[in-house]
């Protein structure tokens, strides 16, 4: 990701990365999370949940359980981390109640 400053994630079209899925609407809040990129490219990006309703979940590559970030927590990315917005790996479909894969589960790539 080659971006400097703050990257906003949420349902609003004003987000740097607007995200929504008609199959599972309302998983993400309008202003869900912020990724802060390090100045000058030194260091790792950080992630902060913005008090979202359904949360932001993270885990390290060697961890098997995702943890929910509190709104005041800051997560520093490492290669191969997993990040999920609005729930863990699976979420409930609002119409059927079936468990479906979270469309907002991301893997942080290895960086040089």
C-alpha positions in Angstrom: 0.0 0.0 0.0 1.7 3.2 -1.1 -0.2 5.9 0.8 0.9 8.4 3.3 -1.0 9.8 6.3 -4.3 8.3 7.4 -6.4 5.8 5.5 -10.0 5.6 6.6 -12.1 2.5 6.2 -15.9 2.5 6.4 -19.3 2.3 4.6 -19.3 6.0 3.7 -18.1 7.0 0.2 -15.9 9.6 1.9 -13.7 6.9 3.3 -10.3 6.4 1.7 -11.4 2.7 1.3 -15.2 2.6 1.2 -16.3 -1.0 1.9 -19.8 -2.5 1.9 -21.3 -5.8 0.8 -25.0 -6.1 -0.1 -25.1 -9.7 1.2 -24.2 -8.7 4.7 -25.1 -5.0 5.0 -24.3 -3.0 8.1 -21.3 -5.2 9.1 -19.1 -2.1 8.8 -19.8 1.3 10.5 -19.7 4.4 8.4 -16.4 5.3 10.0 -15.1 1.9 11.0 -11.3 2.1 11.3 -8.2 4.2 10.6 -4.9 2.9 9.3 -2.0 5.3 9.9 0.9 5.0 7.6 4.4 5.8 9.0 5.9 9.1 8.0 8.8 8.7 5.6 8.0 5.0 5.1 9.9 4.0 8.2 8.1 1.7 10.6 4.9 -0.3 10.3 1.4 1.0 9.7 -1.0 1.0 12.7 -4.7 0.3 12.9 -7.3 1.8 15.3 -11.0 0.9 15.5 -13.2 4.1 15.6 -15.8 2.7 18.0 -17.5 0.6 15.3 -20.6 -1.4 16.3 -19.4 -4.8 15.1 -15.7 -4.3 15.8 -12.3 -4.8 14.2 -10.6 -8.1 14.8 -6.9 -8.9 14.4 -4.5 -11.8 14.8 -0.8 -12.5 14.2 0.2 -15.1 11.6 1.2 -17.6 14.3 -2.1 -17.0 16.3 -5.2 -18.9 15.6 -7.7 -16.8 17.5 -8.8 -13.3 16.4 -9.0 -10.6 19.1 -11.4 -7.7 19.0 -9.7 -4.3 19.2 -11.0 -1.8 21.8 -11.6 1.7 20.3 -8.6 3.0 22.2 -6.3 0.1 21.2 -3.7 0.5 18.4 -2.5 -2.5 16.5 0.9 -2.4 14.8 0.9 -4.5 11.6 3.4 -7.3 11.1 3.7 -9.4 7.9 1.0 -12.1 7.5 -1.3 -10.6 10.1 -5.0 -11.1 9.6 -7.5 -8.3 10.0 -11.3 -8.5 9.9 -13.8 -5.7 9.9 -17.3 -6.3 11.3 -16.7 -9.7 12.8 -14.3 -12.7 12.8 -13.8 -15.2 10.0 -17.5 -16.0 9.8 -20.5 -13.7 10.4 -24.2 -14.4 10.5 -26.2 -13.6 7.3 -28.9 -11.1 8.3 -31.7 -12.8 6.3 -31.0 -16.5 6.7 -29.0 -16.6 9.9 -26.5 -18.9 8.3 -22.8 -18.5 9.0 -21.0 -17.1 6.0 -17.4 -16.1 5.3 -16.7 -12.5 6.3 -16.1 -10.6 3.1 -13.9 -8.1 5.0 -11.2 -10.6 6.2 -7.8 -9.4 4.9 -4.3 -10.8 5.1 -1.4 -8.4 5.5 1.2 -9.3 2.8 4.9 -9.9 3.5 6.8 -6.6 2.9 10.4 -5.9 2.1 
